[in-house]
């Protein structure tokens, strides 16, 4: 009878633990990124009253005769199912659709989370709102290139100081369009001015002038050319290039007015503000020479003056695109995610954070939407994956199991009382 009572007591303890697990799941029904848990029971050792015997020529074999000694909690598993995504509209709220964990750092340690409730702190660092831990990822170089092959360490934090970070882009290409009058005389000139920018963001107004229409063409025309134009470029009164410098050449047109020679030219600008000299490619391929008025204008140049970071957007691949006041838009960084061979082997630390263990395996770090990692959804948060209906059903079963085992203890107590009363 003592074995029955002890079995009942062991079962009460096991059901208490299971009820604690259910209570914690229900308590976290609205916790961002929470993963529910599930308790599994296992039987304890058994007392063998008779061992098994093998069959003989006369008698058959007998099975072992055992009495169990109770129950225990064998495991508490994490349920790594995807939680529903809730729209928040906040650009720094991020949710992972698929596998992976965000990586957070306090400057020394790295922890992992599915809670993407992030914000910018006073210094422009992207941080976890609940703890202040900083989000890890890759930074872009000044040209906007992101090297995701770099190792992620506790110092690989992401910073986007909105309103203070400046950006500038040196002009490398200018594109023109328009027409040079095929009926112009060799004394007619036509000009177009464009503003370009050096490495410091200094502005340079470059005037491109077309002169000396020749028919037949001058110089060494390509086959099919029927006319030529010369050109020169100046900044103010200083020459920065013409048809005879470097690899430049005259412009040659065929009988249909199409440019067939000299579509790409180059000029070199030497700033006086300390910026280094730089070369600008002139794309003239869209210029024609038809019997119409001359109209030449620049339609594109790829430089930008200095500007400050106004806002940023995060794509599904984790790329953070900065948008500056000068119109420049360029990648500023990319969020890193980690994938574990056994995510259920991670250890909970509170604050929606997890820590790797010996059985979780090492984190496999990569960019979102690559190598099996999930996508980033900006403006959303992943909700708890707790199934309230299943938890209530488990609660009822656990409650009945607990009640049934209290009956075992009560009945054994009554039987023991009867045994004691036999003396009277």
C-alpha positions in Angstrom: 0.0 0.0 0.0 2.9 2.3 0.7 3.9 2.0 -3.0 0.4 3.0 -4.1 0.6 6.1 -1.9 4.0 7.0 -3.0 2.9 6.6 -6.7 0.0 8.9 -6.0 2.3 11.5 -4.4 4.7 11.3 -7.4 1.8 11.8 -9.7 0.6 14.8 -7.8 4.0 16.4 -8.2 4.1 15.6 -11.9 0.7 17.1 -12.4 1.6 20.2 -10.5 4.6 20.7 -12.9 2.3 20.2 -15.9 -0.2 22.7 -14.5 2.6 25.1 -14.0 3.6 24.7 -17.7 0.0 25.2 -18.8 -0.4 28.3 -16.5 2.8 29.8 -18.0 1.6 29.2 -21.5 -1.8 30.9 -20.8 0.0 33.8 -18.9 2.0 34.5 -22.1 -0.9 34.3 -24.5 -0.1 38.0 -25.5 3.7 37.9 -25.2 5.4 38.9 -28.4 7.3 36.0 -30.0 6.5 33.6 -27.1 6.8 29.8 -27.8 4.6 27.5 -25.8 5.8 24.5 -23.9 4.5 21.0 -23.3 5.2 18.6 -20.4 5.7 14.9 -21.1 5.2 12.2 -18.4 7.3 9.0 -18.0 6.8 6.1 -15.7 9.3 5.5 -12.9 11.1 2.3 -12.1 9.1 -0.9 -11.6 9.4 -3.5 -8.8 9.9 -6.9 -10.4 7.9 -9.6 -8.5 8.7 -12.3 -11.0 11.2 -12.3 -13.9 10.3 -13.6 -17.4 11.1 -17.2 -18.2 11.7 -18.8 -21.6 9.5 -21.6 -23.0 10.7 -25.2 -22.5 9.8 -28.4 -24.2 6.9 -29.0 -21.8 5.9 -25.5 -20.5 5.4 -22.2 -22.2 7.2 -19.0 -21.2 6.0 -16.6 -18.6 6.0 -12.8 -18.8 7.6 -10.6 -16.1 5.4 -9.6 -13.3 6.1 -5.9 -12.2 4.5 -3.2 -10.1 5.2 0.4 -11.2 6.5 2.9 -8.7 4.9 6.0 -10.1 5.3 8.8 -12.7 7.7 11.6 -13.4 8.0 14.5 -15.8 10.3 13.2 -18.5 10.6 16.4 -20.6 9.3 19.9 -21.1 9.4 20.6 -24.8 9.3 23.9 -26.6 6.8 24.2 -29.5 8.6 26.1 -32.2 5.6 26.8 -34.3 5.1 30.1 -36.2 3.0 32.7 -34.4 0.6 34.9 -36.2 1.8 38.3 -37.5 0.1 41.4 -36.1 0.2 44.7 -38.0 1.6 47.5 -35.9 2.6 50.1 -38.6 5.8 50.9 -36.7 8.7 50.7 -39.1 11.1 49.4 -36.5 8.8 46.5 -35.4 10.0 43.4 -37.2 8.7 39.9 -37.4 10.3 36.8 -38.8 8.2 34.7 -41.2 9.9 31.4 -41.1 13.0 30.1 -39.4 15.6 32.1 -37.4 16.2 34.3 -34.5 17.3 38.0 -34.1 20.7 38.4 -32.5 21.1 40.9 -29.7 24.2 42.1 -27.9 25.0 44.0 -24.7 28.5 44.6 -25.9 29.8 41.4 -24.3 27.3 38.6 -24.8 25.0 37.6 -27.6 21.5 36.3 -27.0 18.7 35.4 -29.4 15.0 36.3 -29.7 11.9 36.2 -31.9 10.7 39.4 -30.3 11.2 42.1 -32.9 9.9 45.1 -30.9 12.8 47.3 -31.8 13.4 51.1 -31.7 16.1 53.7 -32.2 17.8 55.0 -29.0 19.2 58.5 -28.5 22.4 57.6 -30.4 20.7 56.0 -33.3 21.3 52.4 -32.4 18.6 49.8 -33.2 17.8 48.3 -29.9 15.3 45.8 -28.3 12.8 48.1 -26.6 12.3 45.9 -23.5 16.0 45.5 -22.6 18.1 48.0 -24.5 20.2 45.2 -26.1 21.4 46.2 -29.5 20.5 44.4 -32.8 23.3 42.8 -34.7 23.9 42.8 -38.4 26.3 44.0 -41.2 27.1 47.6 -41.9 27.3 49.0 -45.4 30.5 50.7 -46.6 30.3 54.4 -47.8 29.3 53.1 -51.3 26.4 51.1 -49.9 28.0 47.7 -50.3 27.1 45.1 -47.6 29.5 42.2 -47.1 27.5 39.5 -45.4 30.6 37.2 -45.3 32.0 39.2 -42.4 31.8 37.5 -39.0 29.1 38.7 -36.7 30.4 39.6 -33.2 29.0 41.3 -30.1 30.2 44.6 -31.6 28.4 44.2 -34.9 25.7 46.6 -33.9 23.5 48.6 -36.3 23.3 52.4 -36.0 21.2 54.9 -38.0 21.3 58.4 -36.5 18.3 59.9 -38.2 18.8 63.7 -38.6 22.5 63.7 -38.1 24.2 61.2 -40.4 25.2 62.9 -43.7 25.7 61.4 -47.1 27.1 62.7 -50.4 27.7 61.1 -53.8 30.4 62.2 -56.2 29.1 62.6 -59.8 30.5 60.0 -62.2 28.1 60.1 -65.1 26.0 62.7 -66.9 23.5 61.8 -69.6 22.3 64.2 -72.2 19.5 64.2 -74.8 18.4 66.5 -77.5 19.1 67.5 -81.1 21.9 69.4 -83.0 20.5 71.2 -86.0 21.6 69.5 -89.2 21.2 72.7 -91.1 23.4 74.8 -88.7 26.4 76.7 -90.0 29.9 76.1 -88.8 29.7 79.3 -86.7 26.6 78.3 -84.8 27.1 77.2 -81.1 24.7 75.5 -78.7 25.3 75.0 -75.0 23.9 73.2 -72.0 24.8 73.6 -68.3 24.7 70.9 -65.6 25.6 70.9 -61.9 27.8 68.1 -60.7 29.3 67.3 -57.3 32.7 66.4 -56.0 33.6 64.0 -53.1 32.9 66.6 -50.5 29.6 67.6 -52.0 30.8 70.8 -53.6 28.9 71.9 -56.6 30.4 72.5 -60.0 28.4 74.1 -62.9 29.8 72.6 -66.1 28.8 74.1 -69.5 29.0 71.8 -72.5 29.2 73.7 -75.8 28.8 72.2 -79.3 30.5 74.1 -82.2 31.9 73.9 -85.8 29.4 71.7 -87.7 31.2 70.2 -90.6 29.7 68.6 -93.7 31.6 66.6 -94.9 32.9 65.6 -91.5 36.3 66.7 -90.2 38.9 64.5 -88.7 38.8 60.7 -89.1 35.1 59.9 -89.5 33.8 56.4 -89.1 32.1 54.7 -92.1 28.7 56.2 -92.8 29.4 59.6 -91.2 28.2 62.6 -93.2 28.7 65.4 -90.6 30.7 66.2 -87.4 30.4 68.5 -84.4 33.1 69.6 -82.0 32.5 70.2 -78.3 34.2 71.7 -75.3 33.4 71.8 -71.5 34.2 74.5 -69.1 33.6 75.4 -65.4 33.2 79.1 -65.4 36.0 80.1 -67.8 38.3 77.1 -67.0 38.4 74.3 -69.5 37.7 70.8 -68.1 37.7 68.9 -71.4 37.1 69.0 -75.2 37.0 66.7 -78.2 40.8 66.6 -78.5 41.8 65.6 -74.9 42.5 62.0 -73.8 40.3 59.5 -75.5 37.7 62.1 -76.5 36.7 62.7 -80.1 34.4 64.7 -82.3 30.7 63.7 -82.6 29.8 62.0 -85.9 26.3 61.6 -87.3 25.1 59.4 -90.2 22.5 60.3 -92.9 19.6 59.5 -90.6 20.8 61.9 -87.9 22.0 59.1 -85.6 25.2 59.5 -83.5 27.6 56.8 -84.7 30.9 58.1 -83.2 31.7 59.9 -79.9 28.8 58.7 -77.8 31.0 58.6 -74.7 33.2 61.4 -73.6 35.1 62.3 -70.5 35.9 65.5 -68.6 38.2 65.9 -65.5 37.3 68.4 -62.8 39.8 69.7 -60.3 38.0 71.2 -57.2 39.5 74.0 -55.2 37.8 73.0 -51.9 40.3 70.2 -51.1 38.3 67.4 -52.8 40.4 65.2 -55.1 40.1 65.6 -58.9 37.4 63.4 -60.4 36.4 62.2 -63.9 32.9 62.5 -65.2 31.6 60.4 -68.1 29.4 62.2 -70.6 26.8 60.0 -72.2 25.7 61.6 -75.5 24.2 58.5 -77.1 20.7 60.0 -77.2 21.7 63.2 -79.1 20.6 63.3 -82.8 21.3 65.7 -85.7 18.1 66.4 -87.6 16.9 69.4 -89.5 15.3 70.9 -86.4 16.2 73.5 -83.8 19.1 72.7 -81.6 18.0 71.7 -78.0 20.5 70.0 -75.8 19.8 69.3 -72.1 21.1 67.1 -69.3 18.6 64.6 -68.2 20.5 62.7 -65.5 23.5 62.9 -63.3 24.3 60.5 -60.5 25.8 62.8 -57.9 24.2 64.2 -54.8 25.0 67.2 -52.6 25.3 66.7 -48.8 22.1 65.5 -47.1 21.0 64.1 -43.7 19.3 60.8 -43.0 15.6 61.4 -42.7 14.2 57.9 -42.5 14.9 54.3 -43.4 13.0 51.3 -44.6 13.7 47.6 -43.9 13.1 45.0 -46.7 12.1 41.4 -46.4 15.8 40.4 -46.9 16.8 42.5 -43.9 18.4 45.3 -45.9 18.0 48.7 -44.3 17.6 51.4 -46.9 18.4 54.9 -45.8 16.6 57.9 -47.3 18.4 61.2 -47.2 17.2 64.8 -47.5 19.1 65.3 -50.7 17.1 62.5 -52.4 19.8 59.9 -52.1 18.7 56.4 -51.1 21.3 53.8 -50.3 21.7 50.6 -48.2 23.0 51.3 -44.7 23.1 47.8 -43.3 21.5 44.4 -43.1 20.0 42.5 -40.2 21.6 39.2 -39.3 19.6 36.1 -38.3 20.7 32.8 -36.8 19.5 29.3 -37.3 20.1 26.4 -34.9 20.2 22.7 -35.7 18.0 22.1 -32.7 16.1 25.3 -31.7 14.2 23.4 -29.0 17.5 23.0 -27.3 17.8 26.7 -26.5 17.5 27.9 -22.9 15.0 30.5 -21.9 16.5 33.5 -20.1 13.4 35.7 -19.6 12.8 39.1 -21.4 11.9 37.0 -24.5 15.5 36.0 -24.9 17.2 32.6 -25.4 20.7 31.3 -25.0 22.4 28.6 -26.9 23.2 25.3 -25.1 25.2 22.2 -25.8 22.2 20.6 -27.4 21.0 23.5 -29.5 24.1 23.4 -31.6 26.1 26.4 -32.8 24.2 29.3 -34.5 24.3 29.3 -38.3 24.4 33.0 -39.0 23.1 34.4 -42.3 21.1 37.1 -44.0 17.2 36.9 -44.0 15.6 35.0 -46.9 18.8 33.0 -47.6 20.0 29.5 -46.6 16.7 28.5 -45.0 16.3 31.6 -42.9 12.9 33.4 -42.8 11.9 36.7 -44.2 11.7 40.0 -42.3 8.3 41.8 -42.2 8.7 45.4 -41.1 5.7 46.9 -39.4 4.6 43.6 -37.9 5.2 41.7 -34.6 5.0 37.9 -34.2 2.4 37.0 -31.6 2.5 34.1 -29.1 1.9 30.7 -30.6 -0.1 29.5 -27.6 -3.3 27.7 -28.6 -5.8 28.7 -25.9 -8.3 25.9 -26.8 -5.6 23.2 -26.5 -4.3 24.7 -23.2 -7.8 24.7 -21.6 -8.3 21.1 -22.8 -5.0 20.1 -21.2 -5.9 22.0 -18.1 -9.1 19.9 -17.7 -7.2 16.6 -18.3 -4.5 17.7 -15.8 -7.0 18.7 -13.2 -8.8 15.4 -13.5 -5.5 13.5 -13.3 -4.6 15.4 -10.1 -8.0 14.8 -8.6 -7.7 11.1 -9.3 -4.4 10.8 -7.7 -5.6 12.6 -4.5 -8.2 9.8 -4.3 -5.4 7.2 -4.3 -3.7 9.0 -1.4 -7.1 9.2 0.4 -8.0 5.5 -0.1 -4.5 4.3 0.9 -4.8 6.5 4.1 -8.2 4.8 4.9 -6.7 1.4 4.3 -3.8 2.1 6.6 -6.2 3.4 9.2 -8.1 0.0 9.0 -4.8 -1.8 9.4 -4.0 0.2 12.5 -7.5 -0.3 13.9 -7.1 -4.1 13.6 -5.2 -4.0 16.9 -8.2 -2.5 18.7 
